[in-house]
Amino acid sequence: MSPIDAFYAVWANARDAFGQGTPQAGAQFDDSAALRQLGSDVASAAPGSAWSGDAASAYDAKNTGHRTVIERIADLDQRLGKTIDQSARIVTAGRQNLATLRDWVTDAANSVPPGKQRELLLTQIASKGLERLGEIVRGANADLTDVARDITKLGTEYGALNPKQTPAFLGEEKPDDDADKTDMSSGDINQVDRANRELLQEMFDEYQQLPDGQIKTDRLADIAAIREALKVADSHLIYLEKPDDPSQMIPAAVSVGDPFTADHVSTTVPGVSSTTRGAIAGMAGEAAELRNEARDIAEQVGASQNIATIAWVGYQPPLDMTDPAVLNDDLAQAGAPKLTSFLSDLDAASTNPNQTTALFGHSYGSLTSGIALGDGASQYVDNAVLYGSPGFQADKPADIGMTDDNFFVMAARDDPINTIGALAPYHGWGSDPNDIINEDGKLRFRFQHLETDAGDTPIPGYETKTGASGHSEYGRDAGERMTGYNLAAILLDRPDLTVKETPLSW
């Protein structure tokens, strides 16, 4: 592939990230005019001087409350419309800038004459083009991140409106969300597991009544996979949520061991194609294998064997590698707050003040985990390992609340995702996870790497480990592989026992 062709390939991925069609404008989200008229109508129904007394005062208070809420919603609607318009302008400008850049590279390349210097000049043009492309993508990503924060803030303000003040004609009474999602606050593993299994049965009974079709098939498959996962010895259903829309995946998490009392706990976040129906059973099995390896290591070094490992499938990942969602971080941005919330709830429910928590993110799940860590989840995490990663929106561990001593990367040398990870800066996903830098005349990985190849461990007499290959073997057969050993050592909060990787062995 020529340098210019390589530029075009990266440019195409970047252009896909900006979507197709006309960006939605804010007008369709802004009902402020109608709401303000409604507010005026409500105001005109005030008691006035014709009605007085306790009943009139009570009615006037209710009427005023309704009018206040309506006017507040009108203000929020107007701000939402303007924010959506800003998002559309950013997308449109990004597309235009990319088109201009492509034309420049094409014209510049066409102007290069034949000769010995042609390849060098084309490389310089492509390099300059990629540099500018990165600036465009990063700028748009930063602007859209600001928009996302504004929308999140608006959502909080919408949610903060007192439902007791909201008039019935604006919607039904707010439902009790606690009835449809897990509650870990008791810190009692048996109580939490029992309540979630009861909810799972209720969901099964309800979804069986759905019309035959893909939605019914997928939801029943989600439930069947959760039940299969719970066949793993000492497994517990610690997280379950009934989606508002039955077309959406059922989020769930299965723990092997008791995460509320354990001394060491890990949570694993899966990547592309790891839906509940497709992944949770296999992840529960891998969690059991990881726990066994950690226990074996703990026995060797005299550490606590009170360990729990969690398979968390709490967000919707891209369905497969052909899904356009793999080219952007939309699903990761949507999943990160859910991961943070889960880790926060887990931390609050823990009854062990000395507990350590490890976060493991694979593939697109590493992107989700990186975003979550950067947005505050790091306060609940003692160590993190991200592996098979396309990027995680950090140029240094401190960017996501971690350090060189508790944040690690694993990358099998033949993992095809490494090629995508090299493009992380152009996606706005931080530095290449496998970037090698020169620090005071010495080469080192930008992010501390753990070994994935076969070899011995630092524990005298402990078994030699096999290597991991490709994109999917990191978490498999934890008791046999070097990757499983390293994850188990981190789970035990013993980075000193891990096998590190250097640029010389890469």
MIKOLMAR-153493 format. One record per residue (C-alpha): residue in one letter; x negated, y negated, z negated. Coordinates in steps of 0.25 Angstrom, whole numbers, plus 2048, in hexadecimal, padded with zeros to 3 digits. Last residue first. Example, Ala and Ser with C-alpha at 12.3 -4.5 7.8 and 13.67 -1.06 7.14 Angstrom:
<nodes>
S7C98047E3A7CF8127E1
</nodes>
This chain:
<nodes>
W7E081B7AAS7D48217A2L7CB8157A3P7D780C7A1T7D8812793E7E381B78DK7E681D77FV7E882B778T7F182876CL7EE82B75DD7EA81D759P7F881875FR7FE820752D80C81A750L811828750L81982575DI80C820763A80682D760A812834766L81182C773N80382F775Y80583E773G81083D77DT808836787M7FC840785R80684B789E809858782G812855776A81984A77DD81E853788R824848790G82383978CY819835796E81C83F7A0S8268367A9H81D82D7B1G8128357B7S80983E7AFA8078407A0G7FA84779BT7F8853792K7F4852784T7E985977CE7EE85F76FY7EA859762G7DC85F75CP7D8851757I7E284675AP7DD83C763T7E484276FD7DF84A77AG7E1848789A7EB848794D7EF83B79BT7F9831795E7F082978CL7F681C785H7F480F78BQ7F2802783F7F87F678CR7EF7ED794F7E77FA796R7D87F7794L7CB7F479BK7C07EE794G7B97E1797D7BF7D978CE7CD7DE790N7CF7E279FI7DD7E77A1I7E37F37A6D7F27F37A9N7FA8007A7P8077F97A2D8067EF7AES8097E27A7G8167DC7A4W8237E17ABG8257D47B3H8277DD7BFY81A7D87C6P8137DA7B9A8187E97B8L8137ED7C6A8087F67C0G8137FD7B8I8198017C5T80C8087C9N80B80E7BCI8198137BDP81481E7C6D80D8257BAD80082C7BFR7F78267B4A8018297A9A80481B7A2M80681A793V80780C78CF80580877EF8097FD774N8057FE765D7F77FA764D7F67F1770T8017E976AM8117E876BG81B7DD76BI81E7DE77AD8157D377FA80B7D7775P8087E477CK8027DD788D8077D9796A8157DE793Q8227E079AF8227EF799G81D7F47A6P8208007B0S81C80A7A4G81A8187A5Y817816796L81B80C78BV81581077DA81A807771N816807762D81C801756V8297FC75CY8347F5755Q82E7E7756S82A7EB764A8397EB768G8397DC769D83B7D7777G82D7DC77BL82F7EA776A83C7EB77DI8367E678BG82B7F0789S8357FB786T83D7F9792L8317F879BS82C805794G83A80B796Y8378097A5S82C8137A4H82C819796G82D811789F82881677BL82B80E76FA825812761T82A810754T824811746Q82B814739N82680F72CP833808727N83A81672AT84A814729S84B810738A85880A73CA8537FC73ED847801747L85080A74FD85A7FE751S84E7F5755L84980075FF857802765S8597F3766T84B7F176DL84F7FD777K85C7F677AP8557E977CA84C7F0786G8567F778EA85C7EB796Q84E7E5799A8497F379DL8567F47A6D8537E77ACD8447E97ADN8427EA7BDL83E7F37C7V8438007C0A8517FA7C1P8517FC7D0D85480B7CDT84B8147D6M8428187CAD84E81D7C3L85A8197BAP85380D7B5P85580D7A6Q86280B79EY85E80978FG85F810782V85881D786W85081F779A84982C776I84482B768T839832760A839834751I82D837748N82B83C73AQ81E84373DS816839734A807839737G7FD843733V7F4842740Q7F7850746E806851740A809843746I803848753D80D854753R81884B74FA81684175AE81684D764N82385275ER82984475FL82584276DE82B850771A83884C76AA83883F772E83684677FG84284F77CA84A842779M84583C786G84A84878EA858847788I858838789A854837798G85E8397A3R86B83779CT86682C793T85F8257A0S8508267A2S8508237B1V8458197AFG83F8187A1P84081D793V83E817786T83881F77AT83A81B76CS830820762V831822752H827824747D829826739A83782B73BT843827732F84C82073CP847826748D84B834744G84683F74DV84884075CS84F83475FV85983376BA85D825771A869822779P86F818783I87B81D78BM87981979AQ88380F7A0S88F8127A8P89781479BD896805799D89580078BP88A80A788K88C81377CE87F813774L87681D76EY86A81D765I86582775AL869834760H86183D758S85784875CD851852752A84F85D75DV85385976BK86285C76EL86584D76CA85F84B77AE869854781R87484C77AI86F83F77FA86E84578DA87C84A78DI88183C788D879835794A87F84079DL88D83D798R88A82E79CD8848317A9T89083A7AEK89A8317A9I8948257B0Q89182E7BDG8A08327BFD8AB8397B8P8B582F7B1L8B182D7A3Q8B7835798Q8AB83D795Y8A4830792E8AD82E786D8AB83B77FF89C83A782M89B82C77CE8A2831770Q89883D76FL88C833770L89382A765E89383675CR88583A760N88182B75CA88882C74FR88183974BD87383474FV874827747Q87982F73BN86F83973CI86383073ED867827733G861819735S86E813732S86C80873DM86B811749D87880D74FT87A81275DK88480C767D89380C76AA89A80975DD88F7FF759D8947F6765D8A17F375DP8A97ED769K8AB7DE76AE8BA7DB76AE8C07DA778G8BD7CF782L8BE7C0784F8CD7C1782A8CB7C6774P8C57B9770T8B67B976BQ8B57B475DK8B37C1756P8A97C5761N8A07BA75CL8977B6767A8897BC764G88A7C5770Y88B7BA77AE87F7B4774T8777C1774G87B7C2783L8767B4785K8697B777FT8677C4787I86B7BB794D8607B1790R8567BC78DA8597C279BV8577B47A1D84A7B379BT8467C17A0L84B7BC7AED8417B17ADA8367BA7A9N8397C47B3A83A7B97BEG82C7B47BAR8267C27B9V82B7C67C7I8277B97CDE8197B97C7G8177C87CAL81A7C57D9R8107BA7D9E8057C47D4L80A7CE7DEG8097C47E9K7FB7C07E5S7F77CF7E5A7FD7D17F2I7F67C57F9Q7E97C97F3T7EB7D87F7L7EE7D3805L7E27CA805L7D97D6801E7DF7DF80CR7DD7D4817Q7CF7D1813K7C97DA81DG7D17D6829P7DF7D382EP7E57C682BV7ED7C281FS7F97BA823N8037C5822A7FF7C8813A8027B9810D80F7B9817T8147C6810V80F7C1802W8167B4803D8237BA808R8237C47FCL8207B87F3T82C7B07F8A8357BC7F7L8317BE7E9N8337B07E5Q8417B07EBR8447BD7E4G83F7B77D7A8477AA7D9T8547B27DBV8527BA7CFI84F7AE7C6R85B7A67CCA8647B27C9S85F7B37BAQ8617A47B9D8707A67BEI8727B17B4T86D7A77A9K87679C7ADG8827A67ADL87E7AB79FR87E79C79AQ88C79979FD8917A6799L88B7A378CD89179578CA89F79C78FI89D7A6785R89B79B77AE8A779477FI8B07A177EV8AA7A4770T8AD79676BR8BB796771H8BE7A376AG8B979E75DT8C179175EN8CE79A760K8CB7A3754A8C979674BD8D5790751Y8DD79C74EA8D979D740S8DC78E73EA8E978F745A8ED79B73BD8E879372FG8F0787732S8F277E73EW8F977E74CA8FD772755S8F076A752G8E777375AP8E878275AA8DD785765A8E278A772S8DC77F77AA8CE785775V8D179277BD8D478C788S8C7784788G8BF791784L8C6798790Q8C178C799R8B378E794L8B479D796A8B879B7A5A8AC7917A7S8A279A79FD8A57A67A8D8967A77ACF8927B57B0Q8967B47BEA8907A77BFG8827AC7BBA87D7B07C9Q87A7BE7CCP86D7C07D5T8707C27E4G86C7CF7E9Q8607D87E5G8587DA7D9F84C7D27D4A8447DE7D0D8457E37DER83D7D77E2A8327DB7D8N8327EA7DEA8317E47ECW8267DB7E8V81E7E77E2A81F7EE7EFY81C7E27F8F80F7DF7F0A80B7EE7F2D80E7EC801I8057E0801P7FA7E77FAS7FA7F2804M800800800
</nodes>
